[in-house]
Amino acid sequence: MRYVSTAALWFAGGGLILMTMFISAQVFMRYVMNDSLVWSEPASVILMGWFIFLGAAVGIREGYHLSFDVLLYFLPAGAKLALFSVSDIVVAAFGAGMAWFGTELALSAWNVKLPSLGISGAVDFLPLVAGGCLIFVFSLERLVRRAAGLPTARFGETEMEDA
């Protein structure tokens, strides 16, 4: 899973760079050349979807997503692990929902053509599907690692192992 996570992170970073290049080219063309690139905005929005959802999935795998940790300071180690597992189950269900409903959206837009890019409207929803699948898989990985007694990058779990 580390290789999948690293590939997703590199792909997301590449998408961010490419989106920045597209928008910069659009600004140059519009304000310097007095012309416009009609494809730059929709292509940038699609790329933004990719780097947001892939980055979110990697953040979940690495334990960087937002959480409310105040209660964890007062609970014993076993209760913390149970709450971490409940959290990962909820996040996995959310990722599965993203993938499921994203697929439904993509299928509903399959025959719609994006006029500025000339491609299927389903492409708009593919980042949602891919990100949802990765969020689901990475959450399951965290649950399996925890069940096997292996560390995860989650707050509090490394401190519990040292104790």
C-alpha positions as CSV (number, residue, x, y, z in Angstrom):
1,M,0.0,0.0,0.0
2,R,3.0,2.3,0.5
3,Y,3.7,2.2,-3.2
4,V,0.1,3.0,-4.1
5,S,0.1,5.8,-1.6
6,T,3.3,7.3,-3.0
7,A,2.1,7.0,-6.6
8,A,-1.2,8.7,-5.6
9,L,0.8,11.5,-3.9
10,W,3.1,12.0,-6.9
11,F,0.1,12.0,-9.3
12,A,-1.7,14.5,-7.1
13,G,1.4,16.7,-7.0
14,G,1.8,16.5,-10.8
15,G,-1.8,17.4,-11.2
16,L,-1.3,20.5,-9.0
17,I,1.7,21.6,-11.1
18,L,-0.2,20.9,-14.3
19,M,-3.2,22.9,-13.1
20,T,-1.0,25.8,-12.1
21,M,0.6,25.7,-15.6
22,F,-2.8,25.7,-17.3
23,I,-4.1,28.6,-15.2
24,S,-0.9,30.6,-15.8
25,A,-1.2,30.0,-19.5
26,Q,-4.8,31.2,-19.4
27,V,-3.9,34.4,-17.6
28,F,-1.0,35.0,-20.0
29,M,-3.2,34.4,-23.1
30,R,-6.1,36.5,-21.8
31,Y,-4.3,39.5,-20.5
32,V,-1.2,39.6,-22.7
33,M,-2.3,38.0,-25.9
34,N,-5.9,39.2,-25.7
35,D,-7.1,35.7,-26.5
36,S,-8.5,32.8,-24.3
37,L,-7.8,29.1,-23.9
38,V,-11.3,27.6,-23.7
39,W,-10.1,24.3,-22.4
40,S,-7.9,25.6,-19.5
41,E,-10.7,26.1,-16.9
42,P,-12.5,22.7,-17.3
43,A,-9.2,20.9,-17.5
44,S,-8.0,22.6,-14.4
45,V,-11.2,21.8,-12.5
46,I,-10.8,18.1,-13.4
47,L,-7.2,18.1,-12.3
48,M,-8.2,19.8,-9.0
49,G,-10.6,17.0,-8.3
50,W,-7.8,14.5,-8.8
51,F,-5.3,16.2,-6.5
52,I,-7.9,16.9,-3.8
53,F,-9.3,13.4,-3.6
54,L,-6.0,11.6,-4.0
55,G,-4.4,13.9,-1.5
56,A,-7.2,13.2,0.9
57,A,-6.8,9.5,0.6
58,V,-3.1,9.7,1.3
59,G,-3.8,12.0,4.2
60,I,-6.1,9.3,5.7
61,R,-3.5,6.6,5.2
62,E,-0.9,8.7,6.9
63,G,-3.2,9.9,9.7
64,Y,-3.2,13.6,8.8
65,H,-6.9,14.0,8.4
66,L,-8.8,16.2,10.9
67,S,-9.9,14.7,14.1
68,F,-11.2,15.8,17.5
69,D,-8.6,14.4,19.9
70,V,-9.3,16.0,23.3
71,L,-11.1,12.9,24.6
72,L,-8.1,10.7,23.7
73,Y,-5.9,12.4,26.3
74,F,-8.1,11.0,29.1
75,L,-8.8,7.5,27.9
76,P,-6.9,4.3,28.5
77,A,-5.0,2.7,25.6
78,G,-7.6,0.1,24.9
79,A,-10.4,2.6,24.6
80,K,-8.2,4.8,22.3
81,L,-7.7,1.8,20.0
82,A,-11.4,1.1,19.9
83,L,-12.2,4.7,19.0
84,F,-9.5,4.7,16.3
85,S,-11.0,1.6,14.9
86,V,-14.6,3.0,15.0
87,S,-13.2,6.1,13.2
88,D,-11.5,4.0,10.5
89,I,-14.7,2.0,10.0
90,V,-16.7,5.3,9.5
91,V,-14.1,6.7,7.1
92,A,-14.1,3.4,5.2
93,A,-17.8,3.5,4.8
94,F,-17.6,7.1,3.7
95,G,-15.0,6.1,1.1
96,A,-17.2,3.3,-0.1
97,G,-20.1,5.7,-0.5
98,M,-17.9,8.1,-2.4
99,A,-16.9,5.4,-4.8
100,W,-20.4,4.0,-5.2
101,F,-22.3,7.3,-5.7
102,G,-19.4,8.7,-7.8
103,T,-19.7,5.7,-10.1
104,E,-23.5,6.4,-10.4
105,L,-22.8,10.0,-11.2
106,A,-20.1,9.0,-13.8
107,L,-22.5,6.5,-15.5
108,S,-25.3,9.1,-15.6
109,A,-22.9,11.6,-17.3
110,W,-21.4,9.0,-19.6
111,N,-23.2,10.2,-22.8
112,V,-22.7,13.9,-22.0
113,K,-19.9,15.5,-23.9
114,L,-17.9,18.4,-22.3
115,P,-17.9,20.9,-25.1
116,S,-14.6,22.6,-24.3
117,L,-12.7,19.4,-24.0
118,G,-14.6,17.1,-26.3
119,I,-14.6,14.2,-23.7
120,S,-17.3,12.4,-21.7
121,G,-18.8,14.2,-18.7
122,A,-18.0,11.0,-16.7
123,V,-14.4,12.2,-16.5
124,D,-15.6,14.9,-14.0
125,F,-16.5,12.1,-11.5
126,L,-13.6,9.7,-11.9
127,P,-11.5,11.5,-9.2
128,L,-14.4,10.9,-6.8
129,V,-14.5,7.2,-7.6
130,A,-10.7,6.8,-7.4
131,G,-10.4,8.8,-4.2
132,G,-13.3,6.9,-2.6
133,C,-11.7,3.6,-3.5
134,L,-8.4,4.6,-2.1
135,I,-10.0,6.0,1.1
136,F,-11.8,2.7,1.6
137,V,-8.7,0.6,1.0
138,F,-6.4,2.8,3.1
139,S,-8.9,2.7,6.0
140,L,-9.2,-1.1,5.8
141,E,-5.4,-1.2,5.8
142,R,-5.3,0.8,9.0
143,L,-7.8,-1.6,10.6
144,V,-5.9,-4.6,9.6
145,R,-2.6,-3.2,10.8
146,R,-4.1,-2.3,14.1
147,A,-5.7,-5.7,14.5
148,A,-2.2,-7.3,13.8
149,G,-0.6,-5.1,16.4
150,L,1.3,-3.1,13.8
151,P,1.7,0.7,14.2
152,T,-0.3,3.2,12.2
153,A,0.5,6.9,11.9
154,R,-2.5,7.9,14.0
155,F,-2.2,10.3,16.9
156,G,-1.7,8.5,20.2
157,E,-1.0,5.0,18.8
158,T,2.8,5.5,18.7
159,E,2.8,6.8,22.2
160,M,0.9,3.8,23.4
161,E,3.4,1.4,21.9
162,D,6.2,3.1,23.7
163,A,4.5,2.8,27.1
